Amino acid sequence: MVQSKPIVKIGGAFDALSAKLVETSGFDAIWAGSFAISATHALPDASILTMTDFLRSAENMVDACNIPVIADCDTGFGGPPNVSHAVKKYEKAGIAGISIEDKIFPKQNSLLKNSRHELLPEKDFVAKIIAARESKKEDDFMIIARTEALIAEKGMDEALKRANAYENAGADAILIHSKENTPEEIFEFSKKWNSEIPLVVVPTSYPSVKLEELITHKIKMVIYANQSLRAAHNVMSKVLKDIIQKESIDKINIELSSMEEIFKLQEMYKINDQEKIIESNLKKMGYIN
């Protein structure tokens, strides 16, 4: 898809249901985001959940969907041996790729206000990328190296230097992140980026950027990381408060999905079809008159 499409659109998910909605809405791939998955456990996005917790969520998405799932693996769950182990487990589970970032453990969410972001020394993160590269079995399994140099306010030169080092270490793509409210910082990076490996962005803080602008600036993958979670939080909060305040469910002001829509998502009617096929075969075998 990276080679054939102008830009790959990736929708954020936090469980199998949201991943299925990402797929049925027409996205190219699914982002199993650590922020969103942490939120579903009512926990901070601060490296509190374990690799097993995140892997289980990503596995559920893979089982439910037919499009690729990319897993947000924060800082890689530890040093190079931990990254190596994670790559083996995620690849075996059918995940299409992982993203790891160059902050120290435990990390904090990149957009958290009044938060201090510290980068791992470049050499130490390069070692993680090498470990990831050497551990994967399939060439198509994507290792996305995410540099937080701009988030940590280390400057454009540092961001470019690190991105080049990560590419040389074997990264398949570079995720360049920014907390600015315009895409200018990202565009400056892309103009100075001379490599052929894909650039990935997460436009949470600069939502007005147009797809065509991203394409023009050589961005090949765009991740809508948390919009589904924020929408779910907003609507569920309003519905539940409405139910508490009203005398009956039919008086709530927010339109709900129908039961039929949920049945369709669950593929409930396929169970009935399967039962008919089984019953037909049982009849043929003489178990049913």
KAFEN-V714342 format. One record per run of one state. SS is the DSSP state (alpha for helix, beta for strand, coil for the rest). FROM is the first residue (numbers start at 1). LEN is the number of residues. Records with the same first field share a line. If there is no record, write none. Layout:
# KAFEN-V714342
SS = FROM-LEN / FROM-LEN
This chain:
# KAFEN-V714342
coil = 1-7 / 14-2 / 25-4 / 33-1 / 41-10 / 65-3 / 73-7 / 93-4 / 102-1 / 104-15 / 120-2 / 136-6 / 148-8 / 170-3 / 177-7 / 193-5 / 202-9 / 217-2 / 225-2 / 246-3 / 252-7 / 267-1 / 285-5
beta = 8-6 / 29-4 / 68-5 / 97-5 / 103-1 / 119-1 / 142-6 / 173-4 / 198-4 / 219-6
alpha = 16-9 / 34-7 / 51-14 / 80-13 / 122-14 / 156-14 / 184-9 / 211-6 / 227-19 / 249-3 / 259-8 / 268-17
